[in-house]
Amino acid sequence: MSFDHLVILAPGLLGASVARAARTRARAGHITVWARRAEVRAALRGQPWIDTVADTPEEAVGHTRSGRTLVVLAAPVERIIELDRQIAPHLPAGAIVTDVGSVKGPVCAAAADHRRTAGALFIGSHPMAGSEKTGWEHGTDTLFDGRVCFITPADGTPAEAIHHLEEFWRGLGSTVVKVAPAKHDEIVAHISHLPQALATTLACALAGQDAQWRDLSGNGLRDTSRIAGSDPAMWIEIFQQNRDAVLIALERYERELAGFRHSLEQSDWPALRAQLERGKDWRDGFGR
């Protein structure tokens, strides 16, 4: 599925990658972007994957008065809600608005209350394609290849609109998974937000040791701590928005860690081996 107009609001890594991939793979006709800071807008002008750089969000969506339109809100989670409210009455009829945020419950609930142009609608998206790098300059047209993209339509969303959005993400290389917003937040609390918490706390625990130890480490530590290098400003918003689900995930992890510690304290090597084997079996499921 291709759209006549693709609008990216607040392009960072993900938003720029959407635009680049859509241009490379002919999934959009005219591509318009808006960035909050004037210096970013200036830098974006002249990029070969952009047709128009708008000075306001309203101007960005105002360029799209005919044809199929997709608006992607690529801002941080808290800003997504405000941006959607801001553009809602200015959308062309029939436009689909989506986002790329890591938390769906609060975003989708707020979107349902926004008074938007007749026929325009919101469907949440979350491509599982992030990186410890941030900023539009790190965007790439291959970021979504082979990656899962969740979409979280509200009850009653027209099937045709859902299909159009699914086909758009597939066209960028993603495997699409459709779930309810609350189920999405439960899933990502375990498979994305919990790993971030573990990598961060591991790095913090080691930060109190001799700095030379880091230089002596092998690839194992680099691999397990890599995402600790992610943007703290982005992650504090994610943890705020998905607090309850992350707390449940942490509780389950803490039970596993307590069991590991107990086996070690009691020299219960069979129990410890069983846990190690259970972890290996799960990891082997990745197939690599």
N, C-alpha and C positions, 0 to 999 in steps of 0.2 A: 504494500500500500504506500503510495506517495501522496504528499499534501502539496497543494498549490502554494501555500504559505507556511513557513515555519518561523516561529518567533521564539527566541531564547532570551529570557530575562535573567540578568545577573549571571553571566557565564563564568564559571570557574573551570576546573578540570573536567567535570562531567558535562556541563553545558557546552563547552567548546568542543568536546568529543562528539556530542550529539550532532552539532552543526557540521563538523568535519566529515563524520561518517555519512550523514544525510546528503551532503554535497557529492562525496566520492561515489556513493552508491545510488545516486539519482532518486532519493527518497523525498526530496523537496524541490519545489521550483524556486521561489524567492525566499531568501533567508534574511531575517531582520534580527538584530540583537540590541539589547540595551544593557548598559553597565552603570552601577550607581556612581562611580567616581569618574570625573571628567578625564583624568589622565588615562584611565583604562579605555574609555570610549575613543580617545584620540589614538591609542595604540591599536585598537581593533579596526579602525578605518584603513582600508586598503588591503586587509587580509583577503586572500583569494576565495575563502570559503564563506564570506559574508557579502551580501548585496547592499544592505542598508544598516547603518548604525543610528539608532534613534536617541534623542536627548531625554525622553521620559518614557515610562512604561505605557502610558496612555497613547503616546505617539507611536510606539512600537506596534501595538495591536491595532491602531487606527489605520495602518498601511494595508490592512487585510480586509477589504470590504466585499470581496467576491471570491468564490472558489473555496476549496476545502482548507481549513486553517487549523494548525496545531500550535498551541502555546505551551512552552516548557518553562516552568518555574525552577530555575537552577540555583536559587539562593540557599543559604543556611536554613535549617528547619524553622526557626522562629520567624524569619523574614518571609518565608513562603506564604504563611497565612495572611500577612499584611499585604503582600503583593497581589494575591488572589482577590482580596477584598477591593483593592485599589483599581484593578483592571476590570472587575466583573461587569459593571454597567457599560463599558466601552467596547466589549467584544463584538465581533461580527456574528450574525445569526448562524447557528450551527457549529460554532467553533468548539473544539475540544481543548480543554486545559488540563495539563498534567504536571507532575513535578518529579524530582529525582531524590527526594529526601529519604533519610534512613528510618524515619518514624512515620507511620501512616494514621494511627488513630486520631490524634489531635488535629492533624491537617485535614483529613477527610470530614471530620465532624464540623470543623469551622467552615469548610467549603460548602457544606450543605446549607448553611445559614446565609451565605452571600447572595445578594440579589443581582443576578447576572442577566445579560441580554437574553431575550426569549430564544430558546433553542440551543443556547450555549450550555455546556456542562463540564463538570470536573470528574476526572478519573485519576486516582493516584497511581504513581509508578515508582519503582525503586530498582534501578539496575545495580546488581551486585558487582560493581566494577570499579570500586574506588582504589585509591593508592595513598601511600604516605606523602606523596607530592600534592601540592595544591596550586591553583592558579590556571587561568585559561591557556597560558603559554605551554603547559604540559599536555594539553589535549591532543588526542590522536584519533585517526579514523578507524583504528582497529581495537579500541579499548573494550568494546562490547562483544567481540568475537568469542563465542563459546561460553559467555557468561549468562547466568540467570537474570531475568528481569521480572520482578513481581509487578502485577497490576492489581489494584484493589478497588473495583467498581462498587458503588453503592447499590443497594437493592433498588430495582426499577430502572437502572441505567439501560438505555436502548442497546439491544444486542449488536446492531450495526456499528454503533460508536465503539463498543468494546472490541469488535472485530477489527476495525480500522486501526485502533491503537496497538492491538496485538501484532498486526501485520507490519506496522511501522517498526516496532522493536525487533521483530524477526528480521526485517530488512536490514537492520544495523548489525545483525549477527547474533542476537540474543536468543536464548531459550525462554519462552514466556510461561510464567506460572501465575494463575489467577487465584487469589485468596481474599478473604475478608480482612479489613484493616486490623482488627484485633488479633487475628491469627498470624498475620504478617509480623506484628510487633512481638508476639510470643516467639516466633521462629528466629527472628534476627537478634533478639535478646540473647539467645543461646549460641547462634552460629557466627555472629559478628560483634555484638557489643560485649559479651563475656570474654572472647579472645582479646579484645582491646584492653579490657580491665586487667586481664592476666598479664599481658605484655607490659603494660604500664607499671603494675605493682612489682613485677620481676625486675624491671629496670630500676625502680626506686629502691628495692631491697639491695641491689648490687651497687647502687650509687654511693652507699655508705661504706663500701669496702675500698681497698687500695685501687686507685685509678689504673695502675699497671695491669691489674687482672684482666681488664677488658682487652688489652692488647695481646694477652696471652691466650685468649679464647679461640675456639674453633668455630666452624660454621653453625654448629648447633645453637649456640647462643645468638649468633647473628640472625638465624632463621626465626627463633622463638621471640626475639625482642624487636624484630623489624618494625612492626606497626606501632611500637611505642614512640616512633618518630613522627607519628601523625599529628595534625594540627590540634592543639589543646582547645582552642576556641571553638572549633567544630564539634569536638567530642563532648565538651561540657554541655552544649545544647542538646546533643543526642541523649546523654544520660539524664538530663532534666526531663526531657519529653517522654522517655521510655523507662522512667525510674522504677515503677512497680514490676514490670516484666524483668528488668535487669536484676532486681533484688531476688526474685524467684530463681533466676539462673545462678546467681551467686550462691544462694543457699544450697542448691543441688551440688554445685562444685565444692563448696566447703565440706559437705558430707564426704565426698570422695577424698579430699585432702586429709580430713580427720582420720578416715580409714587407713590411708597410706601411712600417716604418722603413727597411728596405733600399732600397725603391723611392724613398723620399724622399731618402736619402743619395746615391744614385746618379743622382738626377734622372731616374729611369726613369718618365716620365709615362705612357706606355702601360700599364705594369704597374700603376701606382697607379690609373689610371682603370679598368682591368679589375677591380681589387679593389673600388673604389667602386661600380661597376655591379653586381658580384656581390652586394654587400651590399644595394643598393637593390632588386634583383630579389627577394631573400629577404624583405625588409621589405614589399614590395608584396603579398606573399602573404597578408598579414593582411586585405587588401581594404579598407583605409581609410587 
